[in-house]
Amino acid sequence: MSGGSLDGLGYRGATVVLTGGASGMGEAAAHILGDLGATVHIVDIAEPKVACASFTRLDLGDFAAVRAAAAELRKLGPIDFLFPIAGVPPHNVGALACMAINYIGTRLFTEEMLPAVKDGGSICLITSTAARGWQHHLAENLEIVGIAEAEQVRDFYHANPDKLRDGYSPSKELLTVWIHQAAIGLAESRRIRLNGIAPCATGTAFMEESAKHLGQAFMDSYPHPLLGRMPTGEEQAWSLLLLASPLNAAVTGAVLATDEGNVGGTITGALKPSYMQAK
């Protein structure tokens, strides 16, 4: 897709750092960003297939490596857009590693990169419909978000494995709460916007792997009221990039539901919540 008519989105000539660009929504976002004229630097544990200006191999669960990688990547600054959007399901890595990658490492990477993000820049993350219960666990989530050191958060969950649940849902809840909270300080001090999208089940390799564990009943009962199917990685990537665009100058601390109406429909009763328990 040519980005020539979409320069108003603000990506042409921009410096972008993106985690998770080797697959799924991250790969789709990296591809679109390249088409839009951005200079894209990809960070992932696997080598990306999409063309990029540089690739940094990184395991977000290795906090020392996160700090070292960020120290090198800060040299790319000023960075216009930061997309820390890598994520894993818990099924293959376990609940604690899932938490370490999806929340602890992602937050650490973001904070380590902040000195290189330009004032007035944009950061956008990916949470999930799995974070729909964040307000029900708000006191606990705020307690965890208040822990600044990555190692201390990991130690907390290592000592309290019952609070991990599946590892995935709480990691996405914590990202949601952190976005809502941290956005204010970034806005006031540096005019940086911090937002996120919350996708539903999406047609990527991530979901294909998850489906093996969630079961066919879950997949068959999952509603798709808008599209009649799962969104594609590219469709989710466009929502991410549109939200992060400077055209959304008044938007920060927002988590945009890109879920075909699932969470809102369930809360209001327009959709039956039984699919959430189907296994």
N, C-alpha and C positions, 0 to 999 in steps of 0.2 A: 504494500500500500504506500503510495506516495504521500509524503507529508508536506508537499509544497504549498498547499492551500491551508495548512493548519499551523502556520508559524505563530499565529496569535496565541497559541497555547504556551509559548515561551520556552520551548525546548531546543530550538535551533541554536547551535553554538554553545549550549549549556554543558557544564561538566556534571556528570551524574555518577554516583557510586551506588551499586545495587547488589544486595546479597540474594542468593537463591536463583541466579540467572541461568543455571544449567538445566532447569526443567520447569514444567508447570507454568504458573502465572508469572513467575520471575523471568523465565525464558521468553514468554510472550511479551512482557513489558520491555525487556531488553531489545527485542526485535523491533517493536513499535518505536521505541526511543531512537534507535538507529535510523529508522525511516524518517523520523521527525527532525533529524539533523543534530542530535545530541552526541557528545563524546561520552561513551559508556564504559565504565570500569566495573567489571563483574567480580564478585567475591563468592566463592562456593567451595564445598568440599569436593565436588566433581567438576571436571573441565567442561566449560560450556561449548555448545555447538554453534551458537549464534556469534556473529562477528562482534568484536569489542576492542576497545583501545588497550585494555590490559586485563589480565586475569590473575587473581590472588587466590591460592588454595587455602581454605581455612575451615577448621572445625569449630563452630561457635560454642561447643561444649568445653573447649580447652581455653580457659580464661586467660592464661598467660599468652597463648598464641593470638587471642583476640587483641590483647593490648599491643603486642608486637606488630601485628598486621596493621592495626589502626595507626600506629606511629609512622609507618611507611606510607600509608594511604593519605594521611594528613598532608603530605608533601604535594598532593594534587590540588590543594586548595588555591583559591576559594572554590568550594563545591556549591553548586547551585541547588541540586536536588539530591537527597539521600533517601534511598528506598531499602530499609533493612527488612526484607520480606521473606527471608528463608524460613522454612518450618518443616517439621517432621511429625508423622503420626507416632503414637507410643508403641505400636504393635511390635516393631522390630528392634527398637532401641531401649524400651523400658520406660517407665513413668518418670524416673528421676532424670534420665538423659533427655527425655522429651522436654521437661521443664527447663533443664539447663540450656538447651538450644533455643527453644521457642520464646522463652521470656528472659532468663537471666543473661544468656550470651547475646541475645538480640538487643536488650537494653544496654548492656555493657558496650557493645559495638557502637551503638548510637551515641552514647555519652562520650565515648572515646573519640568519636569523629566530630563532635560538636565544635571544637575549636577551629576546624577547617571549613565548616559550613558558613557561608557568607551571611552577614546580617540581612534579614529579609528573605532568606532562603526558605526551602520547603522540605519537610521530612514527612514521609507517609509510610505506614506499616500495614500489615495484614493481620487482622484478628480472625474471628470466625463466629458463625451462629452458635458454636459450642460455648461461647462466652455469654450466652443469653441470661445466665443466672448471676451475673457479676454483682448486681445490687443485693441479692439475697445473701451474698458472702462479703458484703462491703467492708465490715469492720475488720475481718481477717485480711482481706485484700489490701486495705489501707495499711495495716500493720506490716505486711510483707513489702509493699511498695516503699514504705518508710525505711527499709534496710538498704543502705547505700552500697555496701560491699557485696560483690557477686558471690564471693566464697561464703559469706555469712548466710546468704539466701540458700545456697546449696546445702550448707550444713544444717540449716533449719529443717529443710525437707528430708534430709537424710535422717535426722533425729525424730521427725514426725511424719513417717510415711503414710499414715492414715489421711493426712491433709492433702496428699498428692492426688487422691482419687485416681483418675486414669492418666494424670500427668498433662494431658492435652487441654481439657476444659479449663482447669485452673491457670494454665500458662496463658491462655487467650484472655481469660478474665483479667489477669494481672496486666497484660498489655493494654487492655481497654481502660482500666482504672488509671494506669500510668499516663496514657495519652490525655485523658481528661484532666489529670492533675498537673502534669509537667508542662502542658501547653501554655498555662498562664504565665509562668515565670519566663519561658522562652519568648513569649509575645512581649512582655513588658520590658525585658532586658535587651532583646536583640531583634524583635519583630520577626522572629522565625516562626513559621506555622508548623504545627505538629498534628497530624490527622491519621486516620486509618480507615480501611474498609473491612467489613465483616461479611465474607462470602458464605453462601450455602454450599452444599455438595456441588463440586465443579468437576467437569470432565477432564481430569488430568491424571497422570500416573499416581499422584498422591492418593486420589480417591479410588483408583483401581486397587491399590494396595490395601486401603482401609476397608473396602467392600468385602475383602476376603475374611475380615474379622468381624465386621458389623453384621454380616449375614444377609441373605437374599431377601428376607422379610423386611428388613430395614430399607433396603434399596427399592423394593417394590412399593412400599408404602410412603416413601418420601415424596411429598407433593411438589409439583412444578407448575403452580397456577399461572405463571406469566408466559413461560416459554414452552411448556409441555415437555421439557427435557432439562438436563443439567446445563448450566451455562458453560461455555468454553473458557479455557484459560485466557484467550485473547479478549473475550467480552469482559472478564473480570479485570484484566490489565488496563483496559480503556477506562473503567471506572476509577481505578487507582490513579492513573495519569491525569484524568480530568479533575479529580479532587485536588491533586497536588499542584495543578497549574496556578500560576499567579493570577489568572482570571478569577479565581476564588479568593480574592484578597481579604474578605471579611470572615473567612472560615478557618478556625483553629479549634483544637480540642474536640473535634468531631469524629465520630465513628459511623461511617455511612454503611447502612445495611444494603448489601448487594446480594440479596437472598431470595429474590422473587416474591417478597412479602411474607416469608415464612414466619419470622419471629413476631412481627407485628400482628399478623393474622392469627397466630396462636394465642397471643396475649389477649386479643379482643374477642376470641371465640370464632372468628371467621374460618379458621382452620382447626381441625381436631388435633390435639397434641399426641395422639397415640403413636404416631410414627416415631416420635422421639424415644419411645421405650421399646420399639420393635427390634428384635434381635434375631 
